[in-house]
Amino acid sequence: MRLSGKTALVTGSSSGIGRAIALRFAREGADVAINGRDEGKIASVVKEAEAFGRRALGIRANVGSFAESRSMVERTQSEFGHLDILVCSAGVFHHTPFLKLSEEEWDEVLTVDLKGLFNCTRTAIARMAERRWGRIVYITATSGINPPPQMAHIAAAKTGAHGFARSIAAEFASAGVTVNVIAPGLVDTPILGNFTEEALKEFSRRVPIGRIGRPEEIAEAALYFASDESAYVTGQILNMSGGTVI
Ligand SMILES: NC(=O)c1ccc[n+]([C@@H]2O[C@H](COP(=O)([O-])OP(=O)(O)OC[C@H]3O[C@@H](n4cnc5c(N)ncnc54)[C@H](OP(=O)(O)O)[C@@H]3O)[C@@H](O)[C@H]2O)c1
């Protein structure tokens, strides 16, 4: 098993892409901390991870809060003894014309999708560097590479995440910690409920591979970035969009 003896915290793993990643890691031998805001959803993913024979820890925390993120990372470290892998997948996604974009919506997206990465990484990376092994993976979006209209707030957060990841990668490469990014296009998860049916159809039509992505496909890439096999890869952004952005 590729993650045998490793421990991982996956933010936003009560649903969608984060859930698929946490379960893939558990199947590969990792103990996993499951995070989100909904207790019921967290508990159900904890059960699914435990079914692979791994330890699973559910932690309800808002990644937009520095204090809650710090205590989530510290709790994972103390319950599992150490934290090897951090995946930040928690995110909110709205498709909003700029002239309808409110200050609250802007703040929410920037706080969860961008500041959330800082909040979790700030505590986690110090111990990874001390142990001379760590893997950090951020789930962003192709809107951070090729920003579409009506997603200024998402594009700002995801583009910011790309710069953040590359700087941290450069700073911690010599400490044995790699930092990589997966930027998905459309993926079949509950977050797509935030699109109107019309917008979703329009986006799906533009995917050259002819369909939207599956969370399990993103999880395979996350597994690579979380494993020993990717030891020589850091600061990279993997675009997984079925050819939408080339
Ligand atoms: N699906 C796509 O088409 C797509 C495309 C590009 C990028 N992405 C990115 O992929 C990531 C995961 O999205 P998804 O598609 O898996 O959506 P999802 O199924 O809605 O999952 C989002 C997850 O984030 C959690 N979350 C939201 N706000 C949080 C907060 N403040 N603190 C902690 N957890 C929070 C949710 O927890 P609860 O449900 O428990 O509240 C849930 O577990 C996001 O960053 C998103 O921007 C998705």
The ligand as an SDF file (V2000), in Angstrom:
LIG
                    3D

 48 52  0  0  0  0  0  0  0  0999 V2000
  -16.7930   20.1670   -8.3980 N   0  0  0  0  0  0  0  0  0  0  0  0
  -16.2820   21.0020   -9.2790 C   0  0  0  0  0  0  0  0  0  0  0  0
  -16.7670   21.1220  -10.4260 O   0  0  0  0  0  0  0  0  0  0  0  0
  -15.0630   21.8140   -8.9290 C   0  0  0  0  0  0  0  0  0  0  0  0
  -14.4130   22.4750   -9.9630 C   0  0  0  0  0  0  0  0  0  0  0  0
  -13.2760   23.1960   -9.6850 C   0  0  0  0  0  0  0  0  0  0  0  0
  -12.8180   23.2880   -8.4080 C   0  0  0  0  0  0  0  0  0  0  0  0
  -13.4680   22.6640   -7.4010 N   0  0  0  0  0  0  0  0  0  0  0  0
  -12.9360   22.8080   -6.0530 C   0  0  0  0  0  0  0  0  0  0  0  0
  -12.8720   21.5520   -5.4090 O   0  0  0  0  0  0  0  0  0  0  0  0
  -12.9810   21.7490   -4.0010 C   0  0  0  0  0  0  0  0  0  0  0  0
  -13.9750   20.7480   -3.4310 C   0  0  0  0  0  0  0  0  0  0  0  0
  -15.2480   20.9880   -3.9770 O   0  0  0  0  0  0  0  0  0  0  0  0
  -16.2910   19.8050   -4.2410 P   0  0  0  0  0  0  0  0  0  0  0  0
  -16.6200   19.8420   -5.6760 O   0  0  0  0  0  0  0  0  0  0  0  0
  -15.8240   18.5730   -3.6130 O   0  0  0  0  0  0  0  0  0  0  0  0
  -17.5760   20.4080   -3.4710 O   0  0  0  0  0  0  0  0  0  0  0  0
  -18.4900   19.8340   -2.2830 P   0  0  0  0  0  0  0  0  0  0  0  0
  -18.8960   18.4430   -2.5960 O   0  0  0  0  0  0  0  0  0  0  0  0
  -19.5210   20.8650   -2.0700 O   0  0  0  0  0  0  0  0  0  0  0  0
  -17.4990   19.8060   -1.0560 O   0  0  0  0  0  0  0  0  0  0  0  0
  -17.0510   21.0020   -0.4400 C   0  0  0  0  0  0  0  0  0  0  0  0
  -16.4750   20.6270    0.8940 C   0  0  0  0  0  0  0  0  0  0  0  0
  -15.9410   21.8070    1.5090 O   0  0  0  0  0  0  0  0  0  0  0  0
  -16.4340   21.8540    2.8430 C   0  0  0  0  0  0  0  0  0  0  0  0
  -16.4460   23.2450    3.3050 N   0  0  0  0  0  0  0  0  0  0  0  0
  -17.0250   24.3130    2.7320 C   0  0  0  0  0  0  0  0  0  0  0  0
  -16.7840   25.4150    3.4590 N   0  0  0  0  0  0  0  0  0  0  0  0
  -16.0310   25.0210    4.5190 C   0  0  0  0  0  0  0  0  0  0  0  0
  -15.4740   25.6860    5.6170 C   0  0  0  0  0  0  0  0  0  0  0  0
  -15.6220   27.0040    5.7940 N   0  0  0  0  0  0  0  0  0  0  0  0
  -14.7460   24.9650    6.5190 N   0  0  0  0  0  0  0  0  0  0  0  0
  -14.5750   23.6310    6.3550 C   0  0  0  0  0  0  0  0  0  0  0  0
  -15.1000   22.9420    5.3280 N   0  0  0  0  0  0  0  0  0  0  0  0
  -15.8220   23.6320    4.4180 C   0  0  0  0  0  0  0  0  0  0  0  0
  -17.8110   21.2160    2.7720 C   0  0  0  0  0  0  0  0  0  0  0  0
  -18.2260   20.8250    4.0770 O   0  0  0  0  0  0  0  0  0  0  0  0
  -19.7930   20.5920    4.4580 P   0  0  0  0  0  0  0  0  0  0  0  0
  -20.4490   20.0240    3.2420 O   0  0  0  0  0  0  0  0  0  0  0  0
  -19.7100   19.6320    5.6150 O   0  0  0  0  0  0  0  0  0  0  0  0
  -20.3090   21.9180    4.8150 O   0  0  0  0  0  0  0  0  0  0  0  0
  -17.5090   20.0480    1.8600 C   0  0  0  0  0  0  0  0  0  0  0  0
  -16.9190   19.0000    2.5770 O   0  0  0  0  0  0  0  0  0  0  0  0
  -13.3580   23.2080   -3.7880 C   0  0  0  0  0  0  0  0  0  0  0  0
  -12.2380   23.9300   -3.3670 O   0  0  0  0  0  0  0  0  0  0  0  0
  -13.8140   23.6660   -5.1630 C   0  0  0  0  0  0  0  0  0  0  0  0
  -13.5830   25.0380   -5.3810 O   0  0  0  0  0  0  0  0  0  0  0  0
  -14.5930   21.9110   -7.6160 C   0  0  0  0  0  0  0  0  0  0  0  0
  1  2  1  0
  2  3  2  0
  2  4  1  0
  4  5  1  0
  4 48  2  0
  5  6  2  0
  6  7  1  0
  7  8  2  0
  8  9  1  0
  8 48  1  0
  9 10  1  0
  9 46  1  0
 10 11  1  0
 11 12  1  0
 11 44  1  0
 12 13  1  0
 13 14  1  0
 14 15  2  0
 14 16  1  0
 14 17  1  0
 17 18  1  0
 18 19  2  0
 18 20  1  0
 18 21  1  0
 21 22  1  0
 22 23  1  0
 23 24  1  0
 23 42  1  0
 24 25  1  0
 25 26  1  0
 25 36  1  0
 26 27  1  0
 26 35  1  0
 27 28  2  0
 28 29  1  0
 29 30  1  0
 29 35  2  0
 30 31  1  0
 30 32  2  0
 32 33  1  0
 33 34  2  0
 34 35  1  0
 36 37  1  0
 36 42  1  0
 37 38  1  0
 38 39  2  0
 38 40  1  0
 38 41  1  0
 42 43  1  0
 44 45  1  0
 44 46  1  0
 46 47  1  0
M  CHG  2   8   1  16  -1
M  END
$$$$
